[in-house]
């Protein structure tokens, strides 16, 4: 398995003065023989101005939006990424409060959350 990822994104300020750490967004790409087809998981905020960072950041730049995980509405984070990697490696999940986003079924994996969408 190969993982490429980051723990945060960059949030561009709408006044053009730069960017900040985007603690409400992150991404990871997982490559494994058990993943048979591309799958995008986790929602993106359609209007960043509604994000926890506030009105200084508008537009769609990848801020995470809530998603139903393990029966609760929550924001995805590095714990979910870590548990998903652990699931693929077939080792114990180190983040007990953040479940995996996929599950192995037969010779492939299925998502445990809805496929990604933009949330307004």
Biopython code that builds the backbone (N, CA, C, O; Angstrom):
import numpy as np
from Bio.PDB.StructureBuilder import StructureBuilder

atoms = [
    (1, "UNK", "N", (0.845, -1.176, 0.000)),
    (1, "UNK", "CA", (0.000, 0.000, 0.000)),
    (1, "UNK", "C", (0.888, 1.235, 0.000)),
    (1, "UNK", "O", (1.936, 1.262, 0.644)),
    (2, "UNK", "N", (0.458, 2.244, -0.723)),
    (2, "UNK", "CA", (1.144, 3.541, -0.768)),
    (2, "UNK", "C", (0.154, 4.601, -0.313)),
    (2, "UNK", "O", (-0.997, 4.604, -0.748)),
    (3, "UNK", "N", (0.598, 5.507, 0.566)),
    (3, "UNK", "CA", (-0.235, 6.617, 1.015)),
    (3, "UNK", "C", (0.479, 7.933, 0.733)),
    (3, "UNK", "O", (1.653, 8.100, 1.064)),
    (4, "UNK", "N", (-0.237, 8.854, 0.125)),
    (4, "UNK", "CA", (0.225, 10.231, -0.057)),
    (4, "UNK", "C", (-0.792, 11.109, 0.643)),
    (4, "UNK", "O", (-1.989, 10.982, 0.382)),
    (5, "UNK", "N", (-0.355, 11.993, 1.520)),
    (5, "UNK", "CA", (-1.336, 12.805, 2.211)),
    (5, "UNK", "C", (-0.739, 13.986, 2.934)),
    (5, "UNK", "O", (0.474, 14.195, 2.941)),
    (6, "UNK", "N", (-1.622, 14.752, 3.542)),
    (6, "UNK", "CA", (-1.225, 15.891, 4.360)),
    (6, "UNK", "C", (-2.207, 16.010, 5.511)),
    (6, "UNK", "O", (-3.342, 15.542, 5.424)),
    (7, "UNK", "N", (-1.766, 16.636, 6.585)),
    (7, "UNK", "CA", (-2.663, 16.782, 7.723)),
    (7, "UNK", "C", (-3.492, 18.044, 7.648)),
    (7, "UNK", "O", (-4.409, 18.227, 8.449)),
    (8, "UNK", "N", (-3.187, 18.935, 6.687)),
    (8, "UNK", "CA", (-3.979, 20.144, 6.529)),
    (8, "UNK", "C", (-3.873, 20.644, 5.103)),
    (8, "UNK", "O", (-3.021, 20.208, 4.329)),
    (9, "UNK", "N", (-4.752, 21.563, 4.780)),
    (9, "UNK", "CA", (-4.697, 22.205, 3.468)),
    (9, "UNK", "C", (-4.287, 23.660, 3.668)),
    (9, "UNK", "O", (-3.964, 24.074, 4.781)),
    (10, "UNK", "N", (-4.303, 24.406, 2.620)),
    (10, "UNK", "CA", (-4.067, 25.847, 2.699)),
    (10, "UNK", "C", (-5.366, 26.562, 2.389)),
    (10, "UNK", "O", (-6.051, 26.215, 1.427)),
    (11, "UNK", "N", (-5.715, 27.557, 3.195)),
    (11, "UNK", "CA", (-6.952, 28.314, 3.030)),
    (11, "UNK", "C", (-6.611, 29.686, 2.464)),
    (11, "UNK", "O", (-6.054, 30.516, 3.182)),
    (12, "UNK", "N", (-6.929, 29.950, 1.194)),
    (12, "UNK", "CA", (-6.631, 31.267, 0.629)),
    (12, "UNK", "C", (-7.571, 32.332, 1.169)),
    (12, "UNK", "O", (-8.790, 32.156, 1.161)),
    (13, "UNK", "N", (-7.007, 33.432, 1.635)),
    (13, "UNK", "CA", (-7.828, 34.554, 2.105)),
    (13, "UNK", "C", (-8.455, 35.253, 0.915)),
    (13, "UNK", "O", (-7.814, 35.418, -0.122)),
    (14, "UNK", "N", (-9.718, 35.670, 1.062)),
    (14, "UNK", "CA", (-10.422, 36.260, -0.081)),
    (14, "UNK", "C", (-9.907, 37.647, -0.441)),
    (14, "UNK", "O", (-10.225, 38.158, -1.514)),
    (15, "UNK", "N", (-9.113, 38.271, 0.438)),
    (15, "UNK", "CA", (-8.564, 39.586, 0.086)),
    (15, "UNK", "C", (-7.227, 39.466, -0.647)),
    (15, "UNK", "O", (-6.607, 40.482, -0.962)),
    (16, "UNK", "N", (-6.772, 38.230, -0.926)),
    (16, "UNK", "CA", (-5.548, 38.008, -1.679)),
    (16, "UNK", "C", (-4.269, 38.184, -0.878)),
    (16, "UNK", "O", (-3.184, 38.208, -1.459)),
    (17, "UNK", "N", (-4.367, 38.309, 0.447)),
    (17, "UNK", "CA", (-3.191, 38.576, 1.276)),
    (17, "UNK", "C", (-2.427, 37.322, 1.693)),
    (17, "UNK", "O", (-1.508, 37.410, 2.507)),
    (18, "UNK", "N", (-2.777, 36.187, 1.167)),
    (18, "UNK", "CA", (-2.049, 34.966, 1.514)),
    (18, "UNK", "C", (-2.971, 33.838, 1.909)),
    (18, "UNK", "O", (-4.123, 33.766, 1.479)),
    (19, "UNK", "N", (-2.436, 32.954, 2.743)),
    (19, "UNK", "CA", (-3.221, 31.798, 3.162)),
    (19, "UNK", "C", (-2.821, 31.375, 4.572)),
    (19, "UNK", "O", (-1.789, 31.796, 5.095)),
    (20, "UNK", "N", (-3.641, 30.554, 5.160)),
    (20, "UNK", "CA", (-3.400, 30.026, 6.501)),
    (20, "UNK", "C", (-3.465, 28.508, 6.465)),
    (20, "UNK", "O", (-3.876, 27.903, 5.475)),
    (21, "UNK", "N", (-3.042, 27.904, 7.588)),
    (21, "UNK", "CA", (-3.215, 26.464, 7.712)),
    (21, "UNK", "C", (-4.705, 26.148, 7.721)),
    (21, "UNK", "O", (-5.467, 26.766, 8.464)),
    (22, "UNK", "N", (-5.117, 25.201, 6.908)),
    (22, "UNK", "CA", (-6.524, 24.831, 6.838)),
    (22, "UNK", "C", (-6.807, 23.612, 7.697)),
    (22, "UNK", "O", (-6.892, 22.495, 7.186)),
    (23, "UNK", "N", (-6.951, 23.819, 8.986)),
    (23, "UNK", "CA", (-7.162, 22.698, 9.898)),
    (23, "UNK", "C", (-8.499, 22.015, 9.669)),
    (23, "UNK", "O", (-8.738, 20.946, 10.230)),
    (24, "UNK", "N", (-9.379, 22.600, 8.862)),
    (24, "UNK", "CA", (-10.673, 21.967, 8.576)),
    (24, "UNK", "C", (-10.640, 21.199, 7.254)),
    (24, "UNK", "O", (-11.691, 20.849, 6.717)),
    (25, "UNK", "N", (-9.463, 20.939, 6.735)),
    (25, "UNK", "CA", (-9.365, 20.183, 5.492)),
    (25, "UNK", "C", (-8.057, 19.414, 5.467)),
    (25, "UNK", "O", (-7.087, 19.797, 6.121)),
    (26, "UNK", "N", (-8.039, 18.382, 4.746)),
    (26, "UNK", "CA", (-6.857, 17.569, 4.547)),
    (26, "UNK", "C", (-7.184, 16.564, 3.465)),
    (26, "UNK", "O", (-8.348, 16.397, 3.100)),
    (27, "UNK", "N", (-6.192, 15.909, 2.961)),
    (27, "UNK", "CA", (-6.483, 14.894, 1.959)),
    (27, "UNK", "C", (-5.432, 13.806, 2.030)),
    (27, "UNK", "O", (-4.309, 14.026, 2.483)),
    (28, "UNK", "N", (-5.812, 12.658, 1.583)),
    (28, "UNK", "CA", (-4.876, 11.550, 1.471)),
    (28, "UNK", "C", (-5.286, 10.711, 0.276)),
    (28, "UNK", "O", (-6.472, 10.582, -0.027)),
    (29, "UNK", "N", (-4.325, 10.159, -0.382)),
    (29, "UNK", "CA", (-4.578, 9.241, -1.496)),
    (29, "UNK", "C", (-3.978, 7.895, -1.119)),
    (29, "UNK", "O", (-2.819, 7.812, -0.713)),
    (30, "UNK", "N", (-4.772, 6.849, -1.257)),
    (30, "UNK", "CA", (-4.325, 5.500, -0.921)),
    (30, "UNK", "C", (-4.295, 4.650, -2.177)),
    (30, "UNK", "O", (-5.239, 4.654, -2.967)),
    (31, "UNK", "N", (-3.210, 3.926, -2.352)),
    (31, "UNK", "CA", (-3.052, 3.029, -3.491)),
    (31, "UNK", "C", (-2.748, 1.642, -2.952)),
    (31, "UNK", "O", (-1.781, 1.443, -2.217)),
    (32, "UNK", "N", (-3.588, 0.689, -3.329)),
    (32, "UNK", "CA", (-3.432, -0.682, -2.862)),
    (32, "UNK", "C", (-4.085, -1.609, -3.873)),
    (32, "UNK", "O", (-5.056, -1.232, -4.529)),
    (33, "UNK", "N", (-3.563, -2.806, -4.001)),
    (33, "UNK", "CA", (-4.141, -3.773, -4.921)),
    (33, "UNK", "C", (-5.559, -4.164, -4.570)),
    (33, "UNK", "O", (-6.301, -4.626, -5.437)),
    (34, "UNK", "N", (-5.956, -3.990, -3.317)),
    (34, "UNK", "CA", (-7.305, -4.364, -2.906)),
    (34, "UNK", "C", (-8.336, -3.304, -3.288)),
    (34, "UNK", "O", (-9.534, -3.588, -3.307)),
    (35, "UNK", "N", (-7.884, -2.087, -3.592)),
    (35, "UNK", "CA", (-8.789, -1.018, -4.029)),
    (35, "UNK", "C", (-8.924, -1.148, -5.540)),
    (35, "UNK", "O", (-7.990, -0.839, -6.279)),
    (36, "UNK", "N", (-10.078, -1.603, -5.996)),
    (36, "UNK", "CA", (-10.288, -1.944, -7.407)),
    (36, "UNK", "C", (-10.697, -0.770, -8.287)),
    (36, "UNK", "O", (-10.497, -0.822, -9.501)),
    (37, "UNK", "N", (-11.257, 0.276, -7.716)),
    (37, "UNK", "CA", (-11.736, 1.409, -8.513)),
    (37, "UNK", "C", (-11.565, 2.696, -7.708)),
    (37, "UNK", "O", (-11.569, 2.655, -6.478)),
    (38, "UNK", "N", (-11.416, 3.828, -8.376)),
    (38, "UNK", "CA", (-11.306, 5.103, -7.646)),
    (38, "UNK", "C", (-12.530, 5.335, -6.765)),
    (38, "UNK", "O", (-13.653, 4.982, -7.126)),
    (39, "UNK", "N", (-12.287, 5.934, -5.605)),
    (39, "UNK", "CA", (-13.341, 6.196, -4.635)),
    (39, "UNK", "C", (-12.993, 7.500, -3.934)),
    (39, "UNK", "O", (-11.897, 7.619, -3.385)),
    (40, "UNK", "N", (-13.882, 8.473, -3.933)),
    (40, "UNK", "CA", (-13.645, 9.732, -3.232)),
    (40, "UNK", "C", (-14.591, 9.771, -2.047)),
    (40, "UNK", "O", (-15.809, 9.698, -2.211)),
    (41, "UNK", "N", (-14.026, 9.887, -0.848)),
    (41, "UNK", "CA", (-14.809, 9.880, 0.383)),
    (41, "UNK", "C", (-14.605, 11.191, 1.123)),
    (41, "UNK", "O", (-13.513, 11.760, 1.098)),
    (42, "UNK", "N", (-15.657, 11.673, 1.785)),
    (42, "UNK", "CA", (-15.577, 12.908, 2.546)),
    (42, "UNK", "C", (-16.171, 14.066, 1.770)),
    (42, "UNK", "O", (-15.941, 14.192, 0.567)),
    (43, "UNK", "N", (-16.920, 14.896, 2.435)),
    (43, "UNK", "CA", (-17.597, 16.017, 1.793)),
    (43, "UNK", "C", (-16.755, 17.281, 1.824)),
    (43, "UNK", "O", (-15.949, 17.480, 2.733)),
    (44, "UNK", "N", (-16.947, 18.129, 0.827)),
    (44, "UNK", "CA", (-16.277, 19.431, 0.768)),
    (44, "UNK", "C", (-17.321, 20.531, 0.915)),
    (44, "UNK", "O", (-18.422, 20.437, 0.372)),
    (45, "UNK", "N", (-16.959, 21.579, 1.659)),
    (45, "UNK", "CA", (-17.843, 22.725, 1.848)),
    (45, "UNK", "C", (-17.895, 23.517, 0.551)),
    (45, "UNK", "O", (-16.860, 23.964, 0.055)),
    (46, "UNK", "N", (-19.080, 23.694, 0.001)),
    (46, "UNK", "CA", (-19.239, 24.430, -1.245)),
    (46, "UNK", "C", (-18.861, 25.890, -1.089)),
    (46, "UNK", "O", (-18.251, 26.468, -1.988)),
    (47, "UNK", "N", (-19.210, 26.498, 0.037)),
    (47, "UNK", "CA", (-18.876, 27.888, 0.300)),
    (47, "UNK", "C", (-18.023, 27.948, 1.554)),
    (47, "UNK", "O", (-18.532, 27.816, 2.667)),
    (48, "UNK", "N", (-16.721, 28.147, 1.372)),
    (48, "UNK", "CA", (-15.794, 28.185, 2.493)),
    (48, "UNK", "C", (-16.148, 29.236, 3.533)),
    (48, "UNK", "O", (-15.720, 29.120, 4.681)),
    (49, "UNK", "N", (-16.917, 30.257, 3.170)),
    (49, "UNK", "CA", (-17.330, 31.282, 4.119)),
    (49, "UNK", "C", (-18.202, 30.739, 5.227)),
    (49, "UNK", "O", (-18.346, 31.381, 6.268)),
    (50, "UNK", "N", (-18.794, 29.562, 5.027)),
    (50, "UNK", "CA", (-19.619, 28.937, 6.060)),
    (50, "UNK", "C", (-18.800, 27.982, 6.925)),
    (50, "UNK", "O", (-19.342, 27.341, 7.826)),
    (51, "UNK", "N", (-17.518, 27.885, 6.660)),
    (51, "UNK", "CA", (-16.672, 26.940, 7.386)),
    (51, "UNK", "C", (-16.342, 27.464, 8.784)),
    (51, "UNK", "O", (-16.576, 28.638, 9.073)),
    (52, "UNK", "N", (-15.805, 26.615, 9.644)),
    (52, "UNK", "CA", (-15.401, 27.057, 10.979)),
    (52, "UNK", "C", (-14.335, 28.152, 10.957)),
    (52, "UNK", "O", (-14.118, 28.814, 11.973)),
    (53, "UNK", "N", (-13.668, 28.356, 9.823)),
    (53, "UNK", "CA", (-12.657, 29.420, 9.745)),
    (53, "UNK", "C", (-13.282, 30.800, 9.620)),
    (53, "UNK", "O", (-12.617, 31.797, 9.898)),
    (54, "UNK", "N", (-14.542, 30.885, 9.208)),
    (54, "UNK", "CA", (-15.229, 32.163, 9.143)),
    (54, "UNK", "C", (-15.258, 32.781, 7.764)),
    (54, "UNK", "O", (-14.858, 32.164, 6.777)),
    (55, "UNK", "N", (-15.741, 34.016, 7.711)),
    (55, "UNK", "CA", (-16.045, 34.689, 6.454)),
    (55, "UNK", "C", (-14.825, 35.175, 5.687)),
    (55, "UNK", "O", (-14.977, 35.618, 4.549)),
    (56, "UNK", "N", (-13.626, 35.115, 6.250)),
    (56, "UNK", "CA", (-12.439, 35.562, 5.521)),
    (56, "UNK", "C", (-12.051, 34.607, 4.401)),
    (56, "UNK", "O", (-11.153, 34.908, 3.614)),
    (57, "UNK", "N", (-12.713, 33.469, 4.322)),
    (57, "UNK", "CA", (-12.358, 32.444, 3.353)),
    (57, "UNK", "C", (-13.608, 32.034, 2.598)),
    (57, "UNK", "O", (-14.433, 31.287, 3.124)),
    (58, "UNK", "N", (-13.757, 32.511, 1.375)),
    (58, "UNK", "CA", (-14.961, 32.195, 0.618)),
    (58, "UNK", "C", (-14.619, 31.319, -0.582)),
    (58, "UNK", "O", (-13.453, 31.165, -0.945)),
    (59, "UNK", "N", (-15.638, 30.760, -1.177)),
    (59, "UNK", "CA", (-15.440, 29.919, -2.348)),
    (59, "UNK", "C", (-15.222, 28.469, -1.968)),
    (59, "UNK", "O", (-15.243, 28.108, -0.791)),
    (60, "UNK", "N", (-15.016, 27.655, -2.967)),
    (60, "UNK", "CA", (-14.787, 26.226, -2.743)),
    (60, "UNK", "C", (-13.301, 25.952, -2.822)),
    (60, "UNK", "O", (-12.731, 25.933, -3.913)),
    (61, "UNK", "N", (-12.674, 25.742, -1.701)),
    (61, "UNK", "CA", (-11.248, 25.457, -1.668)),
    (61, "UNK", "C", (-10.935, 24.182, -0.904)),
    (61, "UNK", "O", (-9.773, 23.911, -0.603)),
    (62, "UNK", "N", (-11.954, 23.400, -0.589)),
    (62, "UNK", "CA", (-11.712, 22.095, 0.005)),
    (62, "UNK", "C", (-11.927, 21.971, 1.490)),
    (62, "UNK", "O", (-11.517, 20.969, 2.076)),
    (63, "UNK", "N", (-12.560, 22.956, 2.137)),
    (63, "UNK", "CA", (-12.856, 22.812, 3.563)),
    (63, "UNK", "C", (-13.778, 21.629, 3.744)),
    (63, "UNK", "O", (-14.710, 21.435, 2.963)),
    (64, "UNK", "N", (-13.524, 20.841, 4.762)),
    (64, "UNK", "CA", (-14.369, 19.675, 4.958)),
    (64, "UNK", "C", (-15.757, 20.080, 5.432)),
    (64, "UNK", "O", (-15.927, 21.077, 6.134)),
    (65, "UNK", "N", (-16.729, 19.298, 5.038)),
    (65, "UNK", "CA", (-18.111, 19.480, 5.471)),
    (65, "UNK", "C", (-18.495, 18.232, 6.260)),
    (65, "UNK", "O", (-17.918, 17.167, 6.039)),
    (66, "UNK", "N", (-19.439, 18.340, 7.157)),
    (66, "UNK", "CA", (-19.823, 17.188, 7.971)),
    (66, "UNK", "C", (-20.308, 16.018, 7.114)),
    (66, "UNK", "O", (-20.853, 16.197, 6.025)),
    (67, "UNK", "N", (-20.090, 14.819, 7.645)),
    (67, "UNK", "CA", (-20.512, 13.585, 6.986)),
    (67, "UNK", "C", (-20.904, 12.592, 8.079)),
    (67, "UNK", "O", (-20.401, 12.682, 9.198)),
    (68, "UNK", "N", (-21.780, 11.666, 7.776)),
    (68, "UNK", "CA", (-22.197, 10.676, 8.750)),
    (68, "UNK", "C", (-21.162, 9.548, 8.797)),
    (68, "UNK", "O", (-20.967, 8.830, 7.816)),
    (69, "UNK", "N", (-20.505, 9.404, 9.947)),
    (69, "UNK", "CA", (-19.503, 8.369, 10.171)),
    (69, "UNK", "C", (-19.831, 7.674, 11.481)),
    (69, "UNK", "O", (-20.039, 8.335, 12.498)),
    (70, "UNK", "N", (-19.879, 6.372, 11.468)),
    (70, "UNK", "CA", (-20.140, 5.590, 12.684)),
    (70, "UNK", "C", (-21.419, 6.043, 13.390)),
    (70, "UNK", "O", (-21.479, 6.036, 14.620)),
    (71, "UNK", "N", (-22.443, 6.439, 12.623)),
    (71, "UNK", "CA", (-23.721, 6.820, 13.192)),
    (71, "UNK", "C", (-23.782, 8.230, 13.751)),
    (71, "UNK", "O", (-24.773, 8.599, 14.381)),
    (72, "UNK", "N", (-22.734, 9.029, 13.532)),
    (72, "UNK", "CA", (-22.729, 10.406, 14.032)),
    (72, "UNK", "C", (-22.270, 11.347, 12.931)),
    (72, "UNK", "O", (-21.432, 10.988, 12.104)),
    (73, "UNK", "N", (-22.824, 12.553, 12.925)),
    (73, "UNK", "CA", (-22.395, 13.559, 11.960)),
    (73, "UNK", "C", (-21.141, 14.227, 12.506)),
    (73, "UNK", "O", (-21.141, 14.766, 13.612)),
    (74, "UNK", "N", (-20.065, 14.183, 11.710)),
    (74, "UNK", "CA", (-18.784, 14.727, 12.166)),
    (74, "UNK", "C", (-17.933, 15.154, 10.991)),
    (74, "UNK", "O", (-18.241, 14.844, 9.840)),
    (75, "UNK", "N", (-16.862, 15.866, 11.287)),
    (75, "UNK", "CA", (-15.881, 16.240, 10.276)),
    (75, "UNK", "C", (-14.831, 15.143, 10.222)),
    (75, "UNK", "O", (-14.422, 14.619, 11.258)),
    (76, "UNK", "N", (-14.396, 14.795, 9.026)),
    (76, "UNK", "CA", (-13.331, 13.821, 8.897)),
    (76, "UNK", "C", (-12.010, 14.473, 9.277)),
    (76, "UNK", "O", (-11.813, 15.672, 9.082)),
    (77, "UNK", "N", (-11.119, 13.671, 9.817)),
    (77, "UNK", "CA", (-9.824, 14.196, 10.224)),
    (77, "UNK", "C", (-8.732, 13.154, 10.067)),
    (77, "UNK", "O", (-8.942, 12.086, 9.491)),
    (78, "UNK", "N", (-7.580, 13.481, 10.584)),
    (78, "UNK", "CA", (-6.423, 12.605, 10.450)),
    (78, "UNK", "C", (-6.653, 11.258, 11.141)),
    (78, "UNK", "O", (-6.065, 10.253, 10.741)),
    (79, "UNK", "N", (-7.498, 11.226, 12.169)),
    (79, "UNK", "CA", (-7.815, 9.966, 12.826)),
    (79, "UNK", "C", (-8.537, 9.006, 11.901)),
    (79, "UNK", "O", (-8.272, 7.804, 11.922)),
    (80, "UNK", "N", (-9.456, 9.530, 11.082)),
    (80, "UNK", "CA", (-10.158, 8.686, 10.115)),
    (80, "UNK", "C", (-9.185, 8.159, 9.062)),
    (80, "UNK", "O", (-9.259, 6.999, 8.657)),
    (81, "UNK", "N", (-8.263, 9.036, 8.623)),
    (81, "UNK", "CA", (-7.263, 8.602, 7.648)),
    (81, "UNK", "C", (-6.399, 7.493, 8.236)),
    (81, "UNK", "O", (-6.113, 6.496, 7.573)),
    (82, "UNK", "N", (-5.988, 7.678, 9.485)),
    (82, "UNK", "CA", (-5.132, 6.698, 10.150)),
    (82, "UNK", "C", (-5.842, 5.355, 10.289)),
    (82, "UNK", "O", (-5.248, 4.310, 10.022)),
    (83, "UNK", "N", (-7.101, 5.373, 10.701)),
    (83, "UNK", "CA", (-7.857, 4.122, 10.845)),
    (83, "UNK", "C", (-8.090, 3.445, 9.502)),
    (83, "UNK", "O", (-8.101, 2.216, 9.426)),
    (84, "UNK", "N", (-8.278, 4.225, 8.444)),
    (84, "UNK", "CA", (-8.474, 3.660, 7.108)),
    (84, "UNK", "C", (-7.197, 2.984, 6.620)),
    (84, "UNK", "O", (-7.250, 1.900, 6.039)),
    (85, "UNK", "N", (-6.056, 3.619, 6.854)),
    (85, "UNK", "CA", (-4.769, 3.000, 6.499)),
    (85, "UNK", "C", (-4.576, 1.715, 7.297)),
    (85, "UNK", "O", (-4.156, 0.699, 6.744)),
    (86, "UNK", "N", (-4.878, 1.753, 8.594)),
    (86, "UNK", "CA", (-4.744, 0.561, 9.437)),
    (86, "UNK", "C", (-5.644, -0.572, 8.932)),
    (86, "UNK", "O", (-5.249, -1.738, 8.948)),
    (87, "UNK", "N", (-6.846, -0.226, 8.489)),
    (87, "UNK", "CA", (-7.767, -1.234, 7.943)),
    (87, "UNK", "C", (-7.142, -1.911, 6.725)),
    (87, "UNK", "O", (-7.203, -3.134, 6.600)),
    (88, "UNK", "N", (-6.551, -1.140, 5.838)),
    (88, "UNK", "CA", (-5.914, -1.709, 4.648)),
    (88, "UNK", "C", (-4.701, -2.568, 5.007)),
    (88, "UNK", "O", (-4.416, -3.560, 4.336)),
    (89, "UNK", "N", (-3.996, -2.187, 6.058)),
    (89, "UNK", "CA", (-2.819, -2.944, 6.487)),
    (89, "UNK", "C", (-3.185, -4.136, 7.370)),
    (89, "UNK", "O", (-2.329, -4.951, 7.715)),
    (90, "UNK", "N", (-4.473, -4.228, 7.732)),
    (90, "UNK", "CA", (-4.982, -5.298, 8.592)),
    (90, "UNK", "C", (-4.299, -5.328, 9.958)),
    (90, "UNK", "O", (-3.950, -6.383, 10.488)),
    (91, "UNK", "N", (-4.123, -4.113, 10.509)),
    (91, "UNK", "CA", (-3.577, -3.981, 11.854)),
    (91, "UNK", "C", (-4.596, -3.247, 12.722)),
    (91, "UNK", "O", (-5.570, -2.692, 12.213)),
    (92, "UNK", "N", (-4.367, -3.247, 14.028)),
    (92, "UNK", "CA", (-5.281, -2.595, 14.957)),
    (92, "UNK", "C", (-5.380, -1.102, 14.657)),
    (92, "UNK", "O", (-4.377, -0.458, 14.349)),
    (93, "UNK", "N", (-6.583, -0.559, 14.746)),
    (93, "UNK", "CA", (-6.795, 0.869, 14.512)),
    (93, "UNK", "C", (-6.265, 1.645, 15.713)),
    (93, "UNK", "O", (-6.735, 1.431, 16.831)),
    (94, "UNK", "N", (-5.304, 2.536, 15.512)),
    (94, "UNK", "CA", (-4.745, 3.292, 16.640)),
    (94, "UNK", "C", (-5.651, 4.418, 17.125)),
    (94, "UNK", "O", (-5.478, 4.907, 18.242)),
    (95, "UNK", "N", (-6.603, 4.833, 16.314)),
    (95, "UNK", "CA", (-7.489, 5.950, 16.674)),
    (95, "UNK", "C", (-8.870, 5.376, 17.006)),
    (95, "UNK", "O", (-9.719, 5.263, 16.122)),
    (96, "UNK", "N", (-9.094, 5.022, 18.242)),
    (96, "UNK", "CA", (-10.324, 4.333, 18.649)),
    (96, "UNK", "C", (-11.580, 5.166, 18.448)),
    (96, "UNK", "O", (-12.658, 4.600, 18.265)),
    (97, "UNK", "N", (-11.479, 6.488, 18.475)),
    (97, "UNK", "CA", (-12.658, 7.352, 18.326)),
    (97, "UNK", "C", (-12.952, 7.727, 16.887)),
    (97, "UNK", "O", (-13.963, 8.375, 16.614)),
    (98, "UNK", "N", (-12.091, 7.334, 15.965)),
    (98, "UNK", "CA", (-12.275, 7.644, 14.546)),
    (98, "UNK", "C", (-12.190, 6.356, 13.750)),
    (98, "UNK", "O", (-11.123, 5.751, 13.646)),
    (99, "UNK", "N", (-13.317, 5.939, 13.187)),
    (99, "UNK", "CA", (-13.357, 4.675, 12.460)),
    (99, "UNK", "C", (-12.806, 4.767, 11.055)),
    (99, "UNK", "O", (-12.599, 5.850, 10.508)),
    (100, "UNK", "N", (-12.576, 3.590, 10.489)),
    (100, "UNK", "CA", (-12.148, 3.482, 9.106)),
    (100, "UNK", "C", (-13.279, 3.928, 8.190)),
    (100, "UNK", "O", (-14.453, 3.813, 8.541)),
    (101, "UNK", "N", (-12.926, 4.431, 7.028)),
    (101, "UNK", "CA", (-13.917, 4.870, 6.050)),
    (101, "UNK", "C", (-14.213, 3.785, 5.027)),
    (101, "UNK", "O", (-15.094, 3.953, 4.184)),
    (102, "UNK", "N", (-13.490, 2.678, 5.093)),
    (102, "UNK", "CA", (-13.690, 1.554, 4.176)),
    (102, "UNK", "C", (-13.681, 0.253, 4.953)),
    (102, "UNK", "O", (-13.267, 0.203, 6.111)),
    (103, "UNK", "N", (-14.147, -0.801, 4.295)),
    (103, "UNK", "CA", (-14.121, -2.133, 4.888)),
    (103, "UNK", "C", (-13.782, -3.130, 3.795)),
    (103, "UNK", "O", (-14.277, -3.030, 2.673)),
    (104, "UNK", "N", (-12.934, -4.090, 4.130)),
    (104, "UNK", "CA", (-12.594, -5.136, 3.174)),
    (104, "UNK", "C", (-13.762, -6.106, 3.044)),
    (104, "UNK", "O", (-14.284, -6.600, 4.044)),
    (105, "UNK", "N", (-14.163, -6.372, 1.818)),
    (105, "UNK", "CA", (-15.236, -7.324, 1.530)),
    (105, "UNK", "C", (-14.761, -8.185, 0.363)),
    (105, "UNK", "O", (-14.564, -7.692, -0.747)),
    (106, "UNK", "N", (-14.583, -9.463, 0.629)),
    (106, "UNK", "CA", (-14.093, -10.356, -0.419)),
    (106, "UNK", "C", (-12.707, -9.942, -0.871)),
    (106, "UNK", "O", (-11.789, -9.833, -0.058)),
    (107, "UNK", "N", (-12.553, -9.710, -2.169)),
    (107, "UNK", "CA", (-11.243, -9.335, -2.704)),
    (107, "UNK", "C", (-11.142, -7.840, -2.996)),
    (107, "UNK", "O", (-10.293, -7.416, -3.780)),
    (108, "UNK", "N", (-12.010, -7.036, -2.365)),
    (108, "UNK", "CA", (-11.988, -5.594, -2.584)),
    (108, "UNK", "C", (-12.421, -4.848, -1.340)),
    (108, "UNK", "O", (-12.537, -5.436, -0.265)),
    (109, "UNK", "N", (-12.658, -3.559, -1.483)),
    (109, "UNK", "CA", (-13.125, -2.739, -0.368)),
    (109, "UNK", "C", (-14.398, -2.006, -0.770)),
    (109, "UNK", "O", (-14.638, -1.735, -1.946)),
    (110, "UNK", "N", (-15.199, -1.696, 0.231)),
    (110, "UNK", "CA", (-16.409, -0.900, 0.026)),
    (110, "UNK", "C", (-16.360, 0.282, 0.994)),
    (110, "UNK", "O", (-15.799, 0.170, 2.084)),
    (111, "UNK", "N", (-16.947, 1.413, 0.599)),
    (111, "UNK", "CA", (-16.969, 2.569, 1.503)),
    (111, "UNK", "C", (-17.957, 2.354, 2.646)),
    (111, "UNK", "O", (-19.007, 1.738, 2.462)),
    (112, "UNK", "N", (-17.618, 2.858, 3.807)),
    (112, "UNK", "CA", (-18.514, 2.833, 4.964)),
    (112, "UNK", "C", (-19.227, 4.173, 5.143)),
    (112, "UNK", "O", (-20.034, 4.334, 6.058)),
    (113, "UNK", "N", (-18.929, 5.120, 4.276)),
    (113, "UNK", "CA", (-19.576, 6.428, 4.270)),
    (113, "UNK", "C", (-20.032, 6.711, 2.857)),
    (113, "UNK", "O", (-19.611, 6.050, 1.908)),
    (114, "UNK", "N", (-20.908, 7.713, 2.726)),
    (114, "UNK", "CA", (-21.377, 8.083, 1.382)),
    (114, "UNK", "C", (-20.209, 8.588, 0.545)),
    (114, "UNK", "O", (-19.223, 9.093, 1.082)),
    (115, "UNK", "N", (-20.325, 8.451, -0.759)),
    (115, "UNK", "CA", (-19.298, 9.001, -1.636)),
    (115, "UNK", "C", (-19.350, 10.522, -1.551)),
    (115, "UNK", "O", (-20.385, 11.089, -1.202)),
    (116, "UNK", "N", (-18.255, 11.175, -1.865)),
    (116, "UNK", "CA", (-18.094, 12.610, -1.676)),
    (116, "UNK", "C", (-19.105, 13.426, -2.450)),
    (116, "UNK", "O", (-19.568, 13.031, -3.520)),
    (117, "UNK", "N", (-19.445, 14.594, -1.875)),
    (117, "UNK", "CA", (-20.302, 15.572, -2.539)),
    (117, "UNK", "C", (-19.965, 16.943, -1.988)),
    (117, "UNK", "O", (-19.380, 17.067, -0.912)),
    (118, "UNK", "N", (-20.340, 17.973, -2.733)),
    (118, "UNK", "CA", (-20.194, 19.353, -2.250)),
    (118, "UNK", "C", (-21.410, 19.691, -1.403)),
    (118, "UNK", "O", (-22.539, 19.391, -1.793)),
    (119, "UNK", "N", (-21.197, 20.306, -0.260)),
    (119, "UNK", "CA", (-22.267, 20.675, 0.665)),
    (119, "UNK", "C", (-22.327, 22.193, 0.721)),
    (119, "UNK", "O", (-21.320, 22.843, 1.002)),
    (120, "UNK", "N", (-23.509, 22.771, 0.453)),
    (120, "UNK", "CA", (-23.659, 24.234, 0.442)),
    (120, "UNK", "C", (-24.059, 24.803, 1.749)),
    (120, "UNK", "O", (-24.217, 26.018, 1.871)),
]
sb = StructureBuilder()
sb.init_structure("model")
sb.init_model(0)
sb.init_chain("A")
sb.init_seg("    ")
for serial, (resi, resn, name, xyz) in enumerate(atoms, 1):
    if name == "N":
        sb.init_residue(resn, " ", resi, " ")
    sb.init_atom(name, np.array(xyz, "f"), 0.0, 1.0, " ", f" {name:<3s}", serial, name[0])
structure = sb.get_structure()
